Amino acid sequence: MRDHLELVRDALLQLRKVADTGDPATLAGSLREAEAQAAEARRLTSGFDWSLLERVPVAGDGATVVRVLSETAAELTDVLGDVREIGAGLLTGATHSVTKLRKLLSDLDTAAPVLQSAVTRLQDARSRLAATPASSNVTQVDEARTTVLREMDELKGKLDAAATAATLLPAMLGRDGPRRYFLAFQTNAESRGTGGLVGAFGILEAEHGHIHVQQLASNAELPLTSTPVADLGPDYLHRYGPGAARLLSVSNLSPHFPYAATIWTGLWERRTGQRLDGAIATDPVGLSYLLRLIGPVTLPSGEKVTADNVVDLTERVAYARYQDQAERKQFLIGLAGTVSKAMTHSLSDPAKALPVLSQLVADHRLQIWSRRPDEQRLLAETPLSGELTTSPGPFAGLVVNNSAGGKLDYYLDRSVDYQLEPCYGGQRFSRVRITLRNDVPRGTLPDYVTGRLDYPDRPTAVGANRLWVSLYAGVGARLYSVQMDGRATSVDEEKERSHPIYSKMIELPPRQSRTLEFTLVEPYSNQPPQVPVQPLARPQHTTITQSPGGCIP
């Protein structure tokens, strides 16, 4: 049995190479080797003698798992062979014009049904393997089964994302006619629920593969409206007030990106009478990812902007360099325009673009909303949508909104520790520990960065910050107790998209930390815990500890 298992292992190692490589020649060679090994493993485990072995007490379970592992490896090689055939042209990028993406859109149209079929076949193969005994009394077999299930989940995620992209991109990039999107550049030095304050925006136009950004402007170009531009329900109104649907600067307090996108497109329509097809958002960290793909760009002033300096340049240096805020906004608009122009050229090489775009999506540095319900349903199944899920399951989402009006969130450090205790009688305790640190440096910073708009006349330490801190708990959870810095405290309790929310306004002195500790009672679920990360300037440190086993009656 060990020899057969090693054949399967070797085949699956080759399949990992197939999944990870972007080079067509390497992909073809790895796939041929994996096919040969998987075919041999399947041949050796599909005969009459092997079927007898599966009926032997104790050893039979292990034999069954090895057979299904062999069948899984063979199915995977077949699936990836189909994917390779439709993907080779996409990966080489040889047929795609630098200035036009028409051929790419056509190729994606062809790829979409093949990728969707691959996802379905992969899911079926995974289900067959998952139905085999989890414990066969053979350690190597059990470890191999666990590893393959995990690898299949990862591969399915990649293929699922590729299938969704291949289905959505042609239409959303104007295959069937022009599309126009609100393009928001978020400044996460001043935090908002979806990332940061919208400092600048533009209108992205796409038609038959031609992409360009026009009408770049500062947030001042969308003034306060007399009435809300969207009705997002009573929970939204109660939590954020009517002003959130009237003013761009507070339009994205909620972490649910479709709310912000609906308001942004509504504000544009109210001002211009033009109805947009959707909205897209990114931030300086997202621009740094794009600059890894594009390479350095040169501004009209001659200054070079790179992946290494763009975040610091836009979220720290620019505030010190420009005392006139109109000049600073023009600088940022010019930078965004330069990167946007260079980006449309770089998309013509998918082999280079796809890894960068994948990281953008995984880190929530790119969020997209479509006005068309069929497209939005597909987007909702991906991280691109920025949706606050309503699905049940363990959930601990930290959301901070800047309430001081400064730009100190560039220096904000965050950590979330989520501990799930054993379950009894359908419920369990969980503990969420949130630590926030204001890591503002010593020395003088511009008044625009440290200034307070919340209480401008109240004496506060220079560099102190004020944050509206919210914990989004799992659907059906309830608060048992809460402490701040080790002492009992109170929080406001609200609800959004079925999630209970526990919020507190926190003053964060310079170079100091505050810690909130929540104890929750959660309904049991076998779903994996979710800890979504708000895309701010600095990464969030997250730890999840879950007690093993199911729920004890």
Long-range contacts (C-beta under 8 A, 24 or more apart in sequence): 1-59, 1-62, 1-63, 1-66, 1-138, 1-141, 2-140, 4-41, 4-44, 4-45, 4-66, 4-70, 5-66, 5-69, 5-140, 5-141, 5-144, 7-37, 7-40, 7-41, 7-44, 7-70, 8-37, 8-38, 8-41, 8-66, 8-69, 8-70, 8-73, 8-144, 9-144, 10-37, 11-37, 11-38, 11-41, 11-73, 11-77, 12-73, 12-76, 12-148, 12-151, 15-73, 15-76, 15-77, 15-80, 16-151, 18-80, 18-84, 19-80, 19-155, 19-158, 22-91, 22-351, 22-354, 22-355, 23-91, 24-84, 24-88, 24-91, 24-92, 27-84, 27-88, 27-91, 28-84, 31-77, 31-80, 31-81, 31-84, 34-73, 34-76, 34-77, 34-80, 35-77, 35-81, 37-73, 38-70, 38-73, 38-74, 38-76, 38-77, 39-74, 39-77, 41-69, 41-70, 41-73, 41-74, 42-70, 42-71, 42-73, 42-74, 44-70, 45-70, 45-71, 46-70, 58-137, 59-138, 61-132, 61-133, 61-135, 61-136, 61-137, 62-136, 62-137, 62-138, 62-141, 64-132, 64-133, 64-136, 65-132, 65-133, 65-136, 65-141, 65-142, 65-144, 65-145, 66-141, 68-128, 68-129, 68-132, 69-129, 69-144, 69-145, 69-148, 71-125, 71-128, 72-125, 72-126, 72-128, 72-129, 72-148, 72-152, 75-121, 75-122, 75-125, 76-122, 76-125, 76-152, 76-155, 78-121, 79-118, 79-121, 79-122, 79-125, 80-118, 82-114, 82-117, 82-118, 83-114, 83-115, 83-118, 83-159, 85-114, 86-110, 86-111, 86-114, 86-115, 87-111, 90-350, 91-350, 91-351, 92-351, 93-348, 93-349, 93-350, 93-351, 93-352, 96-348, 96-349, 96-350, 97-348, 98-345, 98-348, 99-210, 99-345, 99-348, 100-208, 100-209, 100-210, 100-348, 101-173, 101-209, 101-210, 101-211, 101-347, 101-348, 102-208, 102-209, 103-209, 104-209, 104-347, 104-348, 104-350, 105-169, 105-170, 105-173, 105-175, 105-208, 105-209, 106-170, 108-165, 108-166, 108-169, 108-170, 109-166, 109-170, 109-175, 111-162, 111-166, 112-163, 112-166, 112-167, 115-159, 115-162, 115-163, 115-166, 116-163, 116-167, 118-159, 118-163, 119-156, 119-159, 119-160, 119-163, 122-152, 122-155, 122-156, 122-159, 123-156, 125-152, 126-152, 126-153, 126-156, 160-381, 161-358, 161-361, 161-382, 164-378, 164-379, 164-381, 164-382, 167-378, 168-370, 168-375, 168-378, 168-379, 171-375, 172-206, 172-277, 172-278, 172-368, 172-370, 172-375, 173-206, 173-209, 173-211, 174-205, 174-206, 174-207, 174-208, 174-209, 174-210, 175-208, 175-209, 177-207, 178-205, 178-206, 178-207, 179-205, 179-206, 179-207, 179-277, 179-278, 180-204, 180-205, 180-206, 180-274, 180-276, 180-277, 181-205, 181-206, 181-276, 181-277, 181-278, 181-279, 181-280, 182-261, 182-264, 182-265, 182-268, 182-276, 182-278, 182-279, 182-280, 183-213, 183-279, 183-280, 183-281, 183-340, 184-260, 184-264, 184-279, 184-280, 184-281, 184-282, 185-281, 185-282, 185-283, 185-332, 185-336, 186-252, 186-281, 186-282, 186-283, 187-283, 187-284, 187-314, 187-315, 187-407, 188-283, 188-284, 188-285, 188-315, 188-409, 188-410, 188-535, 188-536, 188-537, 189-315, 189-316, 189-319, 189-407, 189-408, 189-409, 189-410, 189-449, 189-537, 190-402, 190-405, 190-406, 190-407, 190-409, 191-400, 191-401, 191-402, 191-409, 191-412, 191-467, 191-534, 191-536, 192-250, 192-252, 192-253, 192-401, 192-402, 193-252, 193-253, 193-254, 193-255, 193-256, 193-260, 193-399, 193-401, 193-534, 194-252, 194-254, 194-255, 194-257, 194-260, 194-281, 194-367, 194-386, 194-534, 194-535, 195-252, 195-281, 195-283, 195-364, 195-367, 195-534, 195-535, 195-536, 196-283, 196-409, 196-536, 196-537, 197-249, 197-402, 198-248, 198-249, 198-251, 198-252, 198-264, 198-281, 199-329, 199-332, 200-329, 200-332, 200-333, 200-336, 201-248, 201-264, 202-336, 202-337, 202-340, 203-268, 203-276, 204-280, 204-340, 211-344, 211-347, 212-340, 212-341, 212-344, 213-336, 213-337, 213-340, 213-341, 216-333, 216-336, 216-337, 216-340, 217-333, 218-326, 218-329, 218-330, 218-332, 218-333, 219-248, 219-249, 220-329, 222-248, 222-267, 222-268, 222-271, 223-271, 225-267, 225-270, 229-263, 229-266, 229-267, 229-269, 229-270, 230-259, 230-262, 230-263, 230-266, 232-259, 232-262, 235-494, 235-495, 235-496, 235-497, 236-496, 238-494, 239-494, 239-496, 239-501, 253-401, 254-388, 254-496, 255-386, 255-388, 255-397, 255-399, 255-472, 255-532, 255-534, 256-386, 256-387, 256-388, 256-496, 256-497, 257-281, 257-367, 257-369, 257-385, 257-386, 257-387, 258-369, 258-376, 258-385, 258-386, 258-387, 261-367, 261-369, 262-369, 265-371, 276-371, 277-370, 277-371, 277-372, 278-368, 278-369, 278-370, 278-371, 278-372, 278-375, 279-368, 279-369, 280-366, 280-367, 280-368, 280-369, 281-366, 281-367, 281-368, 281-386, 282-360, 282-365, 282-366, 282-367, 283-365, 283-535, 284-310, 284-311, 284-314, 284-315, 284-537, 285-311, 285-363, 285-365, 285-535, 285-537, 286-360, 286-365, 286-366, 286-535, 287-311, 287-314, 287-336, 287-339, 289-356, 289-359, 289-360, 289-363, 289-365, 290-339, 290-343, 290-346, 290-356, 290-360, 291-339, 292-356, 293-343, 293-346, 293-352, 293-353, 293-356, 294-339, 294-342, 294-343, 294-345, 294-346, 295-342, 297-338, 297-339, 297-342, 298-338, 299-334, 299-335, 299-338, 300-334, 300-338, 305-335, 305-338, 305-339, 310-335, 311-537, 315-407, 315-410, 315-537, 316-410, 319-407, 319-445, 319-446, 319-448, 319-449, 320-445, 320-446, 323-446, 325-448, 363-533, 363-535, 364-532, 364-533, 364-534, 364-535, 365-535, 388-472, 388-496, 388-497, 388-499, 388-532, 389-497, 389-530, 390-475, 390-497, 390-498, 390-499, 391-475, 391-527, 392-474, 392-475, 392-476, 392-523, 392-525, 392-527, 393-474, 393-475, 393-525, 393-527, 393-528, 393-529, 393-530, 394-418, 394-420, 394-430, 394-474, 394-522, 394-525, 394-527, 394-528, 394-529, 394-530, 394-546, 395-472, 395-473, 395-474, 395-475, 395-477, 395-499, 395-529, 395-530, 395-531, 396-430, 396-432, 396-471, 396-472, 396-473, 396-474, 396-529, 396-530, 396-531, 397-471, 397-472, 397-499, 397-530, 397-531, 397-532, 397-534, 398-434, 398-469, 398-470, 398-471, 398-472, 398-534, 398-540, 399-469, 399-470, 399-471, 399-472, 399-534, 400-436, 400-467, 400-468, 400-469, 400-470, 400-534, 400-536, 401-467, 401-468, 401-470, 402-465, 402-466, 402-467, 402-468, 403-454, 403-466, 403-467, 403-468, 403-505, 404-452, 404-453, 404-454, 404-464, 404-465, 404-466, 404-467, 405-451, 405-452, 405-453, 405-454, 406-448, 406-449, 406-450, 406-451, 406-452, 406-453, 406-465, 407-448, 407-449, 408-438, 408-440, 408-449, 408-450, 408-463, 408-465, 409-465, 409-467, 409-536, 409-537, 410-537, 410-538, 411-438, 411-439, 411-440, 411-441, 411-538, 412-436, 412-437, 412-438, 412-439, 412-465, 412-467, 412-536, 412-537, 412-538, 413-437, 413-439, 413-538, 413-541, 414-536, 414-538, 414-540, 414-541, 415-540, 415-541, 415-542, 415-543, 416-531, 416-540, 416-541, 416-542, 416-543, 417-542, 417-543, 417-545, 418-529, 418-531, 418-542, 418-543, 418-544, 418-545, 419-544, 419-545, 419-546, 420-522, 420-529, 420-544, 420-545, 420-546, 420-547, 421-547, 422-547, 422-549, 422-552, 423-524, 423-547, 423-550, 423-551, 423-552, 424-551, 424-552, 425-551, 425-552, 425-553, 426-523, 426-524, 426-551, 427-521, 427-522, 427-523, 427-524, 428-521, 428-522, 428-524, 428-547, 428-551, 429-480, 429-519, 429-520, 429-521, 429-522, 430-477, 430-519, 430-520, 430-521, 430-522, 431-517, 431-518, 431-519, 431-520, 432-471, 432-473, 432-517, 432-518, 432-520, 433-515, 433-516, 433-517, 433-518, 434-469, 434-471, 434-515, 434-516, 434-517, 434-518, 435-513, 435-514, 435-515, 436-467, 436-469, 436-506, 436-508, 436-513, 436-514, 436-515, 437-508, 437-511, 437-512, 437-513, 438-463, 438-464, 438-465, 438-508, 438-509, 438-510, 438-511, 438-512, 438-513, 439-511, 440-465, 440-510, 440-511, 442-511, 460-507, 461-509, 461-510, 462-510, 463-509, 463-510, 463-511, 464-507, 464-508, 464-509, 464-510, 465-507, 465-508, 466-505, 466-506, 466-507, 466-508, 467-505, 467-506, 467-508, 468-503, 468-505, 469-503, 469-504, 469-505, 469-506, 469-516, 470-501, 470-502, 470-503, 471-501, 471-502, 471-503, 471-516, 471-518, 472-496, 472-499, 472-500, 472-501, 473-499, 473-500, 473-501, 473-502, 473-518, 473-520, 473-522, 474-499, 474-520, 474-522, 474-523, 474-525, 475-499, 476-522, 476-523, 477-520, 477-521, 477-522, 477-523, 478-520, 478-521, 479-518, 479-519, 479-520, 480-519, 480-520, 480-521, 481-518, 481-519, 482-516, 482-517, 482-518, 482-519, 483-516, 483-517, 484-514, 484-515, 484-516, 484-517, 485-514, 485-515, 486-515, 486-517, 489-516, 524-550, 524-551, 526-550
